[in-house]
Amino acid sequence: MALLAALLAGFAADRLVLSRWHHGDGWIVLLGDVSDPLYETIVDEEEWETVRRKLSVQLLTGVQKGLWRQVEVEHLAGSALQLHPGRRYILMRDTFEDGSEFYSVSDVYRMPYVVGMLVFTTGMLLSCAGVAGLRALMGLLLSLAVLLFGYVPALLRGVEPVPFAILTAAVVSACTVLCVVRRRRYRLIAFLGTVGGALAASLTGALMVWLWQLTGLAGEGGTLLASTFPGLSLRGFMLAAVIIGSIGAVMDVAISVTSALAEIGDYADSLDAGALWRSGLGVGREVLGSMINTLVLAYLGSSLPITVLIASTGPTLRGLLNDPAVAEELARSLAGTVGLLLTVPITTAVAVWHLRHRR
């Protein structure tokens, strides 16, 4: 059923995009024949090779929809997409002042496959996890809505990144906890544990930014962001990235500890505060090992291109640790790790207080 839903969703998305594509200088095309490179040339002193090819394409959008055309595209050698006959691409046209036209294949047309895969994954989640999967999906959608339609537009309007990131983390935590934690009386525990871990991560990150004198320019996209929006605080952006990036792992730990203590509190009323405290810390230790790995490897995976570039220069350990790009990734990873570590005692303390108060 998930596969069938994915196929239908991909087909519907494809029909919708093709019917509403109104880009005057761009078309979705079906690629026919692809010629060998016509010639290669050396441009300037950088020794860039330019390759020109002739393509046979069928226009799938626009006023000439359905017609086949012969076009000549140009691209830098080694930088173009792999062109395969029978697949669909986005063809763009640039018109210059002298009337000349330049065609290029800007990207692969992948919308139906993306939509289909999203629907398939959602269907698998719902079929395997049932109501719990539906609650998790609702929490994810609410979190994405808060981030994409609340936090990001607010940043572009010039709000302070770090305080608003903490507020956003609290809202995201509330949305997820409401959807995921089934026992209503334990939701406050998971929420306070998550917010406490996020605050610990932000304070640790702020301390490292101050001690290490990080600017935020060395990270991926930092220079481009600074040149596009010169008034933005990149240090604040880096701290906000620490908070937003760690919130998922912190929330996972807080909810895991809360769920374990909820089971203990419901079925072992005779346990005293000390036993509950030790139980919460024991559960937290079991969870922390994998979650710290998850957090650090997620940061490493997102910065893998810059990591490969740094490693290719053969730096020494001293130079590697002092590199600003490495330092920024270390700051994110270490701040998130501290947030995870402190989430366990914070959540456990709140849970113990709550259970004793309820009794």
N, C-alpha and C positions, 0 to 999 in steps of 0.2 A: 504493500500500500504506500509506503514511503517512496519507493522508487517510482511508482505510477504518479504520485502527487508531484514528484520532482520533474518528471517528463512533461506533465501538463503545465506546471508553473513555468518551466523553461520555454515551452512553446508559446504560452500566453505573453510572456515578457518579450519574446522575439517579435511577435505580431504587433505588440504595442509600440515598441521602439521603432520598428520599420514604418509604421503608419504615422508616427509623430515626429519623424526626423526631418527637420526643416533648416539644416545648416546649408547656407548658400554656397560655400566653398568647401564642402566636405560631403562625402558620400560613403555609405556602407556598400562594399563591392564584393562580388564573388570572383576569386582569382582563377583565371584560366591558365594560359601559357606564360612561362617566365623565361626570358632569354638569358643567355650567359652575359657576364659583364661586357659592355661595349668597349669601354676603355677605362684606364686608370690614369690619374694625373696627380702631380705633386702640387700642393697648394701652399704658398708662402714658404717660410723657412722652417716651419714646424714638421715638414714631411708628412702631412696628412694626405692619405690616399682617398680620392673621391671616385666612387663607382657609379656608373649609370647603367640602367637596365630598361628593357622594354617589356611591358606587361600587357596582357590581354585580360580585361576585367568586364564583368557584367554589373551595371549599376542596379542596386536594389532599392535605392531611394532617389528622390528628386523627380523633376519633370521628365527626365529621360529614363525613367525606371524600366528595367527589362532590356535595355539596349547594351550591346557589347561595344567597347571602345579600346583603342590602342593608346596607351600612355607611356611616357618615359619618366622614370623616377630616378632621383639622384640621392646618394647618401654617403656618409663616411664609411670607408672599408672597415669591417668588423663591428660596426655599431648598428647595423640594420637588423630588423626582425628576420627570422627565418621564414621565407615565403614558400608556402606549400600550395600547389594547385588544388582547387576544390574547397579551400577554406575561405572564410570571410574576413575582410580587413577594413580599416577606415582609411580612405584615400582623401588627402587634403590638397588644396590648390592655393598657391600664393601668386597674386598678380602684381607686377611691378609697374612703375610709372611709365615705362616705355612700351607697355602693352604685353611684354613677355610673361609667360606663365611657367610656374615651377610646381611640379607634382611630387608628393612624397607619401609614403605609407606610414602613417603616424602610429598606428597601434593595431592590435588584433581586436576583432569584434567578439567579445567574450560574455556579453550580458546574459544570454540565455543559460550558459553553463554556470555562471555565478549564482543566478537566481535558483536554478535547479539544485545546485549543491547546498545552498542555504536551506531550501525546503526539505531536501533529503535528510540533512543533519537534524533539522527540527523534528521531522517525522520519526527518525530513529530515537531521538531523545524522548519523545512522548511515548513511543511504543515500549521502550525499555524501562523508563522510570515512572511512567504513568502520571498520577497527580503530582508527585514530587517533581517530575520533569517539567510539568506545566508551571508549577510555582517557580522553579528555577528560571525558566524562560521568561516569565513575567518580571521577575527581579532583574534579569539581564536587560530586558527592553526598557524598563523604567530607568535603570542606571545609565544606559546609553542615551536615553532622552535627556536626562539631567545634564550629562556631560556635553553632548553635541548641541543641544538647543538652549542650554542654560550657561554652562561654564565657559565654553569656547567663545560665544558671542560677547559675554561679559568681558573676557580678556581683550577682545578687539576694541571694546569701548573704553579700555584703560583702567579697569579695576585693579586693585592690588592682587597679584597672583596667589600669594601664600595664604592670607586670611580667607580669601574666597575659596581656595582649594580645600582648606579645612572644613569650611561650611559645606562645600560640595561633597566632600567625603562623608560628612555626617548625614546628608540627605541620601546619598547613595547607600550608605549603610542601613539607614532606616527603611528604604525601599526594599532592599534585599532581605533584611531580617524579617520584615512583615510578610514577605512572600515565602521565605524558606523555613523559618522556625515555626513549627506547628503549635507548640504550647504557648499560649499567649502570655502566661505569667512569667515566662523565661526570656521573652524578647528583649526586655530592658537590659538584661545581663549581657547578651550578645552585642547589643548596640553600644553600651558603655565600654565594653572590652575593645570593640573595634575602634571607637573614637580615641580611646586611650592609647592604643597601639599606633594610630596614625599621628597623634600629637607627639609621641615619643620619637617616631621616625622624622617628623619635621624638625623637632628641636635638635636631634643629632645631626641632621643634614645641615641646618643653619650653623651649627658649631663648626662643622668641617669646612663649609664654604668660607667662614670667617678666618679660620686658622690657616687653611690652604690657599686663601686668596684666589678662589676660583671666580671666573668671570662669566661662564656659560657660553663663551664663544667657541670653545674647542669641541663641543658636542656636535653630533650630526644635525645639520640644519640651523645651527646657531648663528653662523655668519649670515646666511641667507635671510633669516628672520630679522636680524639686527638691521640689515640693509633695507629690507622691505618696510619694517615698522621701527624707525629709529627711536621712538619714544618708549619702547617697551623695556622692562627690566629683565634682562636675561638671567641674572642671579635668581630673581623671583621665579622665573619660569623653571629653572633647574630644580628649585626646592618644591615647586608645585608638581613637577614630574615625579619627584620622590614620593610625595604624598599620594598622588593618583596611581602611580605604578605599584605601590605597596598595599593599597587598600584591599585588593582582591585576596592576597595571601594573608594579610592580617585578619580579614573577615573570616576566612576559612578556618584559621586557628581559633578565633573567638567562638565561632559557631560550633566547632568540634568540641571544645572544652565545655561550652554551655550544654550541649546535647548530652555529653557523658555525665555531667553533674546533675542534669535534670533527671536522668534515669536513676542515678543513685539517690537523689532526693525523694523521688516518688516511691521507691521500693525499699529504701533502707532508712527509715525515719530515725532509727536509733543511733546513727553515726553522729559523733560530736563534731565541732568546728575543726578541730585538728585533723581528724580523719578525712573530712571533706577537703580541707586544704591540701593534704598530701595526695589525695586522689586527683584533684584538679591539676596539680603540678606534674603528677605521673602521666596523666593523659597528654598534657602539653608537651612533655619531653618526647613522647612517642611521635607526636605530630610534627614537632619542630624540625627534625632531621630532614624529612622529605620536603617541607615547605621552604626551608632555607635554600635547599638545592634548587627548588622550582624558581624561587625569586632570583637568585644569582644567575642561573642559566638563562632565564628569560631576558635579563639585562644583557648578558653576553651575546645571546642570539640576536637581539635587536641591533647590537653594535658590531656584528661580525665583520662587515666590510672594512670599517676603520681599524678593527683589531688585526685583520690580515695585512693591511697596509703598514701598520706599525711594526708587525712582526717581520715583514719583508726587509726592513732596514737593518735587521740584526742588532737591536739595541741591547745594552747591558741592563742588568737588573736595576741598577741605580738610575739609569736614564729612563727605564720603563716606568718605574714608580713615580718619577718626577714629571713624566709627560702629562700635559694638561688634559688631553683627551682621556687617558687612562685614569687620571685622578678624578675626573667627573664621573666616570662609570663606577669607580670604587666608592665615591661618595654616595651614589644612588644605592649601590648594593649594600654597603655597610649600614647606612641609615635605615634601609628597609629591614635588614637583619636585626638591628637593635629594636625596631618597632615590633618585629615578630617575637623577639625574646621577652619583651616587657608586656606583650599582649596576654601571655599566659598568667603571670601573677595578678595582673589587673582584672582579667576576667574571673579568675578563681576567687579573688577577694570579694568582688561584687556578688558572685554566686553564693559564697559562704554567708555573707551578710544577708542576702535575700532569703536564703533558705532558713537561717536562724530567725529572721524577722517573721517569716510566714508561719513557722512553728509556734 
